[in-house]
Amino acid sequence: MKHIIKGVIKDTTQVQQFKKKNGETNVKCVLHIVAPGDDPHPEELAVTVCGNLTLYSKVVGSQVEVEYVVRVFPFEKNGMTMYGNDIYATDIKTWQP
């Protein structure tokens, strides 16, 4: 299921290279998106972007509409099965309120 958040790119991590499961090299980073408004606890999201979407890391402060997917994955920690969320963007557009 795809979700959408409209907000401002507040910050970003550095763009870094990684190897995909098929052996290809790609780039990724994480954008911190915060919904506009005066709510003391606004909607916000840390969303991973890959490939050409990493170009948005250069426009911190821009208003964007981010379409994203949330995937759940299991992992082991201290011998116990835990679960995490993998949130990644499928599309980004700029927008004006």
Disulfide bonds with the S-S distance in Angstrom:
none
